[in-house]
Amino acid sequence: MRPLIFFILLFAWVSACAPVSKKHRKRTRKAHSIEQSAEKHKRSPKLSKEKSIPKARDSILGGSVKSSLLPTILSEQDKTLMILINAGKYLVGKKDVSPRGNLVKSKVPFANLAAFYIDRTEITVTQFRKYQSSYDEKPYTGGKDCPNCPAMGINWIQASKYCRWAKKRLPREEEWEAAARGVTNFSYPWGEVFLPNRSNLLGEEDGHLFSAPVGSFQSGASTSGVMDMAGNVWEWVDSKKSARLQPETRIVKGGGWTSDKKQARISFRNHVDLKMKNPTFGFRCAKSLIQKRRNRTEK
């Protein structure tokens, strides 16, 4: 009797163990297949992201390249980068604003200008030395070398001669304002409100006690991409329109590192002797687009 009971219990135990092991193996297979599918699922998004990243980068780079491709030329003589200012109608001089703050266009002088090029930055010490090798900036920089600072202590005669040497010319006052203002009606190159950290003017807020290397204030560039049109150094323009009767008077624009925010306004006119060599006086040059095309055809 006892052996019979023992065989019955053994049979029951074996039959009970068999399905459990099968179930365990199925579960193991299922678990393994889920992990594999999960890994495939995880890998596929990574691959798709890796493929999409270059496309995103390409589009970003493409956009930045396109936006940086301003209409420019490189001056052959002094290697300055010049920006094209398109022909059009530009605000010149002081604005007349209504009590509500709106521009009264009927009382604002506008000028129709032909297209021209203008130096992106002020003429630097390095560039001016190509014309006058003996030039020394140290008296204006506290005794320090600053090859990328604007040429300073330059009078109108020197500035005009340099531009002619470089096969360019001084910008007319209305051209200078068009480059500083662009198609906007701003009082400053960057906008209507004065911002102290966008130009090198009087005070230490801009980080410079004297002149700054050209292009140091990129956020203060005009909408045309022209730099340092407010502060750093006053810039000579080729204009004889002056309220004063002295024939030896010319105009400088934009203000220098000792000027206040009112003098840095685009419309501000500073009448000075054309022979004056002020430490805060510098310049940039311009070039007519028509003249440039004529030079090409002559070649």
C-alpha positions in Angstrom: 0.0 0.0 0.0 2.8 2.4 0.9 4.6 1.9 -2.5 1.3 2.6 -4.3 0.8 5.9 -2.4 4.5 6.8 -3.1 4.1 6.3 -6.9 0.9 8.3 -7.0 2.5 11.2 -5.2 5.6 11.0 -7.5 3.4 11.0 -10.6 1.4 14.0 -9.3 4.6 15.8 -8.5 6.1 15.3 -11.9 2.9 16.2 -13.8 2.7 19.4 -11.7 6.3 20.4 -12.3 6.1 20.0 -16.1 3.6 22.8 -16.9 5.3 25.2 -14.4 8.7 24.9 -16.3 6.9 25.4 -19.6 5.2 28.5 -18.3 8.5 29.8 -17.0 10.2 29.2 -20.3 7.5 31.1 -22.2 7.7 33.9 -19.8 11.5 34.0 -20.3 11.0 34.2 -24.1 8.4 36.8 -23.8 10.6 38.9 -21.5 13.5 38.5 -23.8 11.5 39.5 -26.9 10.2 42.6 -25.1 13.7 43.7 -24.2 14.8 43.3 -27.7 11.9 45.2 -29.1 12.4 47.9 -26.5 16.1 48.2 -27.5 15.1 48.4 -31.1 12.5 51.0 -30.3 15.1 53.0 -28.3 17.7 52.7 -31.1 15.4 53.9 -33.8 14.7 57.3 -32.3 18.4 57.8 -31.6 19.2 57.0 -35.2 16.5 59.3 -36.4 17.7 62.1 -34.1 21.3 61.6 -35.3 20.1 61.9 -38.9 18.1 64.9 -38.1 20.8 66.8 -36.2 23.0 67.4 -39.3 19.9 68.7 -41.1 19.1 71.1 -38.3 22.7 72.2 -38.0 22.8 72.7 -41.8 19.7 74.9 -41.7 21.0 76.9 -38.8 24.4 77.4 -40.5 22.7 78.2 -43.7 20.6 80.8 -42.1 23.6 82.4 -40.3 25.6 82.4 -43.5 22.8 84.0 -45.4 22.3 86.6 -42.8 26.0 87.4 -42.6 26.4 87.8 -46.4 25.9 91.6 -46.3 26.5 93.4 -49.6 30.2 94.2 -49.0 33.5 94.9 -50.9 37.1 94.9 -49.8 38.9 98.1 -50.6 42.0 97.1 -52.6 44.2 99.9 -51.3 43.7 99.9 -47.6 41.9 96.5 -47.2 38.9 98.0 -45.4 35.6 96.2 -45.5 32.9 98.4 -47.1 29.1 98.0 -46.8 26.7 98.9 -49.5 24.0 101.4 -48.7 21.2 101.0 -51.2 19.7 103.9 -53.1 16.6 105.4 -51.6 15.0 108.1 -49.5 16.6 108.7 -46.2 15.9 110.9 -43.2 18.5 113.6 -42.9 18.8 116.1 -40.0 16.5 116.7 -37.0 13.1 115.0 -36.7 9.9 116.9 -36.0 7.8 114.9 -33.6 4.2 115.6 -32.7 3.0 115.8 -29.0 1.9 112.2 -29.3 5.4 111.2 -30.3 4.7 110.5 -33.9 7.0 111.6 -36.7 5.7 114.6 -38.7 6.9 113.5 -42.1 5.8 116.8 -43.8 8.3 118.7 -41.6 11.1 116.2 -41.8 13.9 116.6 -44.4 14.3 113.5 -46.5 17.0 113.1 -49.2 17.1 110.8 -52.2 20.5 109.2 -52.3 22.3 107.1 -54.9 23.8 103.8 -53.8 27.2 104.0 -52.2 29.7 102.1 -50.1 31.0 103.1 -46.7 33.7 101.7 -44.5 32.2 99.3 -41.9 34.5 100.7 -39.2 36.5 103.9 -38.6 39.9 103.9 -40.3 42.3 102.2 -37.9 45.8 103.0 -36.8 47.1 100.1 -38.8 45.3 101.3 -42.0 46.4 104.9 -41.5 50.0 103.8 -41.2 49.9 102.4 -44.7 49.4 106.0 -45.8 51.6 107.7 -43.2 54.1 105.3 -41.7 55.2 107.8 -39.0 51.8 108.0 -37.4 51.8 107.3 -33.6 48.7 106.7 -31.6 50.3 106.5 -28.2 49.7 110.2 -27.3 46.0 109.4 -27.5 46.0 106.0 -25.8 47.9 106.7 -22.6 51.2 105.5 -24.1 49.8 102.1 -25.2 50.0 100.4 -28.6 46.5 100.0 -30.1 46.8 99.1 -33.8 43.0 98.4 -34.0 42.0 101.7 -32.4 40.7 104.4 -34.8 43.3 106.8 -36.1 43.0 109.9 -33.9 44.1 113.5 -34.0 43.2 113.6 -37.7 42.1 116.9 -39.3 39.7 117.2 -42.3 42.6 117.8 -44.7 44.4 114.6 -43.7 41.2 112.6 -43.7 40.3 113.8 -47.2 43.8 113.1 -48.5 43.8 109.6 -47.1 40.4 108.8 -48.7 41.7 110.0 -52.0 44.9 107.9 -51.6 42.7 104.9 -50.9 40.7 105.7 -54.1 37.7 106.6 -52.0 36.3 109.9 -50.6 34.9 111.3 -47.4 31.2 110.6 -47.0 28.8 113.4 -47.4 26.8 114.3 -44.3 23.5 112.9 -45.7 25.3 109.7 -46.7 26.8 109.4 -43.2 23.4 109.7 -41.6 21.9 107.2 -44.0 24.5 104.7 -43.1 24.0 105.4 -39.4 20.2 105.4 -39.5 19.4 102.9 -42.3 15.8 102.9 -43.4 14.7 103.7 -39.8 14.0 107.0 -38.2 16.0 106.3 -35.1 17.9 108.9 -33.1 20.8 106.5 -32.5 22.1 103.7 -34.7 20.5 101.0 -32.6 17.2 102.7 -31.8 15.3 105.6 -30.3 16.4 105.2 -26.7 20.0 105.8 -25.6 21.8 102.8 -24.2 25.1 103.5 -22.5 26.7 100.1 -23.2 26.3 100.3 -27.0 28.9 103.0 -27.7 32.1 104.5 -26.3 31.1 107.8 -24.9 31.8 109.9 -21.8 32.0 107.9 -18.6 33.2 104.5 -17.5 30.0 102.6 -18.0 31.2 101.5 -21.5 34.5 100.1 -20.1 36.8 102.5 -21.9 38.5 105.6 -20.6 40.0 106.4 -24.0 39.2 105.1 -27.5 38.2 101.5 -28.0 39.3 99.1 -30.8 36.9 99.5 -33.7 34.0 97.2 -33.7 34.0 96.7 -29.9 30.3 97.6 -29.6 28.6 95.2 -32.0 25.3 95.7 -30.4 25.5 99.4 -31.3 25.8 98.7 -35.0 23.3 100.4 -37.3 20.6 98.4 -39.2 23.0 98.5 -42.2 25.7 96.8 -40.2 28.0 99.8 -39.9 29.9 100.0 -36.6 30.8 102.8 -34.2 28.5 105.5 -35.7 28.0 106.7 -32.2 31.0 107.4 -29.9 34.6 106.4 -30.0 35.8 109.2 -32.3 34.1 112.1 -34.1 34.0 111.5 -37.9 34.7 114.1 -40.6 32.1 114.4 -43.4 32.4 116.2 -46.7 29.8 118.9 -46.1 30.1 122.7 -46.3 26.6 123.3 -45.1 27.2 125.1 -41.9 25.3 127.7 -39.9 28.6 129.5 -39.4 30.1 131.9 -42.0 33.7 130.8 -41.6 34.8 129.1 -44.9 37.4 127.0 -43.0 34.7 125.2 -41.0 33.7 121.6 -41.5 31.4 119.1 -39.7 32.2 116.1 -37.5 29.5 113.6 -36.6 28.7 110.8 -34.1 30.5 112.0 -31.0 33.7 110.8 -29.4 34.8 109.1 -26.1 34.4 112.5 -24.3 31.0 113.3 -25.7 27.6 113.0 -24.1 24.5 111.2 -25.4 23.1 114.4 -27.1 26.2 114.8 -29.1 26.0 111.1 -30.2 22.7 111.6 -31.9 22.8 111.0 -35.6 21.4 114.4 -36.4 23.9 116.3 -34.2 26.3 118.6 -36.1 29.6 119.7 -34.7 31.1 122.7 -36.5 34.9 122.8 -36.2 37.9 124.2 -37.9 39.0 121.8 -40.7 42.6 122.1 -39.6 41.9 121.1 -36.0 43.7 118.0 -34.8 41.6 117.0 -31.8 42.4 113.7 -30.0 38.8 112.6 -30.5 38.7 113.3 -34.2 38.8 110.4 -36.7 37.1 109.4 -39.9 35.9 106.7 -42.3 35.6 106.8 -46.1 32.9 106.2 -48.7 32.8 105.3 -52.4 30.1 105.8 -55.0 28.7 102.7 -56.5 28.5 104.3 -60.0 32.2 105.2 -59.8 33.1 101.6 -58.8 31.2 100.3 -61.9 33.0 102.8 -64.1 36.4 101.6 -62.8 35.4 98.0 -63.6 34.5 98.9 -67.2 37.7 100.9 -67.7 39.7 97.9 -66.7 
